[in-house]
Amino acid sequence: MTRNLSQSFPATRLRRPRASAWSRALVSETALSPDKFIWAMVIREGENIAEPIPSLPGVSRLSVDRAVEAAREAKALGIPALALFPYTSAKDRSAGATLAFDPDNLMCRAAQAIKDAVPEVGLMADVALDPYTDHGHDGSLENGEIVNDRTVEAVVRQSIVEARAGFDIIAPSDMMDGRIGAIRNGLDTEGFQNVQIMSYAAKYASCFYGPYRDAIGSTGVLKGDKRTYQMDPANTDEALREVAMDIAEGADSVMVKPAGAYLDIIHRVKETFAMPTFAFQVSGEYAMIMAAAQNGWIDETRAILESLTAIRRAGADGVITYFAPKAARLLGA
């Protein structure tokens, strides 16, 4: 709320509180700390592997044993949770995404290993079929169309498999209508009443996902685009409708994705619903900052912290980001 304050120079000097570091800290309106980060992490098959991802400088695909080491690092840095995403080779993909329902798949083995080693660290599972389909879409493809209800049935099965493996948060990113209610019912029926659902409630059909698709092995696989189910970047009111439906269906928290170009959406969602609201600083946002920093065009440290502060300032309670460990170390310095 804007208050009607009578302020005039020279009685009022707005620079006074900015004059020293201690004073700036006292009047800072937005706090940034490691406990507000969820570390986005890409995992892969193998042992003792940290495979650099060229389009994500500084990020590697980690084998399960290395992901366990990263989970220990997260605990030490004060990062409360990890969001896991699997790399799947072309030979392991199929039209029906059958690997998504295998209780011995990479995601499930990683969750079990991390929970055995570092049970205090929360685990978030991305639920969608795109890492497993040979067409790269988030759902069941029939005659060139993503079929809503059949996809919902599939992501419910996937959610239950991942909950059994030990994931604490199920995060459906498929953007199918009705999937939150169906997943909640499925989890509850199987005895997973305490497993949270963080809905990718306002997920936009964005160009900023390119490096992620490279990271999980979807580059060159995707046939067509995802605009029939992901949101139009031009729309804001529609985002509120999406969020409202997901809350009504049982979402414990909601997410806006991407983050940096959608600060207005984050703000509207938080102001409207007062729900736990998260934002995903996606691969393209990360890659742009790192590329500019590596070319000497911007200051890497300041760009990382400023971008995360802006997302928090817009209203996000937490941020899913590839910068989590680096930012946590910067904040602890």
N, C-alpha and C positions, 0 to 999 in steps of 0.2 A: 504494500500500500504506500502511495506517495503522500507524505504529510505536507501540510502547508506551513513550511518553516520560513521565517524571515531571516535571511542571511545576506550580508553585504560586506564587501571589502571596505575598509581594512579591519573592521572588528572581527570578521570571519576570514581566516586564512586556512584554506583546505590543505595547504602543503605542510602545516605544522605536524600532523600525525605521521607524515611520510618521512620526516627528517632523519630518523635513525632506525636501525634494524629492529631494536627492541620494541619501538613504538609501532612499527609496521606489523610486527608479529601480534601485538595486542589487539589491533583493530582489524586484522585479517578476517574476512567474512566466510571464507571457504577453506576447509581443512583437507589436506592431502596426506594420506598415511597408508602404509602397506596393507593394513587390515581392510582397506576398501578395494583391494585388487583381487581378481581371479586370474590366474596365470593360464593363458591359452597355450596349449602344448600339443604338438603333433607327434604321434607315436608310430613305430614301424616294427616289422618283424626283425629277428636277429638277436645277436648278443653283443654287448659292449660297442654299440654303434651310436655315434652322433653324426648324422649325415647332414652337412650344411645344405640349406635351401637357397639357391642363388637369388631368387626374387624376394627373399626375406633375410637380408643381411643380419647375421648374428643369431639367427634362429636355425635349429637343426631338428631333423626327425630323430627321435630318440627310441632306441630299443627299450624293452620293458625294464631291464636292469638299470639302464641310465635314467629312465623315468622315475624309478624308485629313488635314485640319488637326487634327482631334481625335487622330488617331494620332500626329502629331508632338508634340502636347501630352502624350500618354501617355508617350512616350519621355522627354520633358523632365522629367516628374514622377516617373519611375522605375516606372511601371506597365507590367508586362511583356507584357500581352495584352489583346485586345479580344474580346468576344463579340457578334457581330452578329445582329440580328433584323430581318426586313424588314416594312415596312408594305405591304400589298397592298390595292388598292381592290376593290370588289365586282365591277367589270366585268372584272377580271383573274383572278378566282377561277373555279374549275370543280370539278365533282364528282370528276374524276380528278386534280386538282392538277397539271395538265400544266406549269404554269410552274416547278414545283420541279425539273424535269428539263431545263430550257432552259439551255444553257451561257452564254447571254448575259443571264441574268436579273440582277436587281438585286444579289443576294448575290454572284454571281460577278464582276460588274463592280466592285463595291466591294472585293472581296478583291484583285483584280488591281491596282487603283489604289493601294490601301494598300501592298501588297507592293512595287510599283514605287517608291513614295516613301519608305517606312520599313520596309525588309525585316527590321529587327531586332525589330519588334513582332510577337508571336505573334497568330494569328487563330484563333478558335474559331467553328465553324459549328453552330448549332442545327439538328438534323436531325429534322424532323417535318413532316407535311403540313398542319397547321392554319393556317399563314399563307396557304395557297394553295387550300384547299377552300372550296366555296360552302356547306358545312354546318358548318364550323368545327371539325371533329374532326381528330385527329392521324393518322387512317388511312382506309382504304377502307371506305366505308359501303355495306352491302348489306342491304336489307330491315330497316333500322333497327338493324343490328348492325355493329360494327367488326370486320372480318374480319382475323384475325391474320396468316396466312401471306401473303396478297396484300399487306398493308401492309408486311411485312418485305421483300418483293421491291421495293416502291416506295422504301423508305428506303435500300436498298442502292444503287439507281440514283441517288438524290439524293446520297448520300455520295460516290460516285465523281465526279459532276459537281462537287461542291464541293472535293474533293481536287484535281482538275485545275485548278481556279481559283486554288489556292494556299493554301487553309486548312490550318493545321497540326494542328488538333484537330477531330475529328468528334465531336459531342456529341448522340447520339440521345436525344430526349426523349419518344418516342412510347409507351414502356412496353409494347411488344409482346414476347411471349415469343420468345426465340431470335434477337433482332435483332443482338445484339453479335457472336455467332459468324458470322452471315451477313455482316455489314458487314466484319468482319475478313477473312473469306475473299475478299469482293469487292474490298476495297482491295489485298490482297496479290496477287491475280490480275492486277490492273491495274498493278502495279508501285509501289504506294504503301505499302510495308512500313514506312516511317518516319513515316507519318501516325498520330498518336495517336488513341485513342478514349477520351473521357471520358464514361462512361455516367451518364445520369440514372437511377441505379440504384434510388433510393428517392424516387420522385416521388409526392407525395400529392395526392389530389383535394381541393384547398384552395380556400377562399374568397378567398385572398390574391392571386389572379392577375388580378383584375378590371381594374386599370389597364393591365396588359400587353395584355389583349385589346383594350382601347380603343386602345392605342398601335400595334398591328399591323393594326387594322381588322377585328377579329373580333367586336366588340360588336354584338349584335343578329343575328349570323350563326349562332352556335352553336345547334344543334337538340338539345335534351336536355342531358345532362351527360356527364362523363367517368369516372364511377365504375366502369364495367365494365373499365377498364384502368389508371387511376391508383389509388394505394393508399388504403385506408381510414385516416383519421387516427387511429383507435383502435388501430392495430396496430403493434407493434414487432418481434416475432419474424419476421413476414413480411418486414420490411425486410432482415433479415439473410439470409434465403433469396434474396431478389432480388439482393442484393449478391454473395452467394456464386456464384450462377449467372453473373452478368456477369463476375466475375473468372475463373471457369473457362472462359468463352467468349473471353477475350482482352482485356478492358478494361484499359487502362493506368492509369486512375484512375476513381474513383467519386464520385458527387455525391448529396447529400441536398437536397431541395427541397420546401417552403421551409426557411428556416434558423431564424429566431427562435423559432418555436413548436415546433421539432423538435430542440432542443439535445441531448436525450437520445438521439435517433437518431444524430446526428453522433458523440456519445461512444461509443455501442455499436459503431458501424461501425468507428471508428478503433481502439478497444481490441480488437475481435475479429479484424480482418484486417490491421492495420498496413500498409494500402495508402495511397497518395496519396488523400486524402479532401478533397473540396471541398463547399462549401455555397453555395446560391444565396439571397441576401437579395433576395426577389422584390419585384415592383412594389407590392404592398399593404403590405409592411413599410416600404418607402421612403415611400409616400404617407402612412401613419399618422404617421410621425415628422415629416414636413414639415408636415402639416396641424396637428399639435399645436404645433409650433414657431411656425408663422405666427400661431397664435392666442395665443401667449405662455404656453402651458400647460407647456412644457418648454423647456430650454435646447438649442437645435439642435446646437451643437458637441458638447456633452457627450453628447447622445443618439446622435449619429452614431458617435462613437468608442466609447462604451460598448457599443452594439449590436454593432459589429464585433469588439470585444474579447471579448465573450461568445461569439460564434461561433468565434473562434480558440481561446478557452479550452476550449470543448467538445471540440475535437480537429481542427477543420478546418485543413488545410494552407494553404488559400487560400479566398477569398470572391469569388464573382461578385456584383457590386453596382453599382447606379446611382450610389452615393455615391463611386465610386472616385476621380474627379478632385478632388472637394471634400475627401474624407478625406485624399488625398495632400497637398493644399495645407495642410490643417490640421496634418498631421504634420511638414511641412517648415517650419512657421512658427516 
